[in-house]
């Protein structure tokens, strides 16, 4: 099972690498590359969520899936900071790269938290005093807030 995820990871990274272009590439090709990387990251996130839901939030497969997401987001982040004329400061680019990696890790942890909260609920821990439903909702809020900040910083 883990081998399948490693193969997918290598395929996704190779795909992302194949579509990265030097800064002198045409605008159309650059825009297509960014869109392709974004779609690849979105697909990897969806797959990671599915894997964690089926294999368990603490499983090796779940960790590998989120590692794949991190790598793809880092490639996407690098592509965006290299080609964005508005954010040409090297300090800003380094800070954004670090922030993107941090956001990817937090997003993965929030998915694990949501999966764990759901599992507790499935196993009968449904007392509202425990706050598990609140935990799930707050994890979703954190994911949305981070995604909003990332988008805002890119504009």
Secondary structure, 3 states (H helix, E strand, C coil): CHHHHHHHHHHHHHHHHHCCCCCCCCHHHHHHHHHHHHHHHHHHHHHHHHHHHHHCCCCHHHHHHHHHHHHHHHHHHHHHHHHCHHHCCHHHHHHHHHHHHHHHHHHHHHHHHHHHHHHHHHCCCCCHHHCHHHHHHHHHHHHHHHHHHHHHHHC
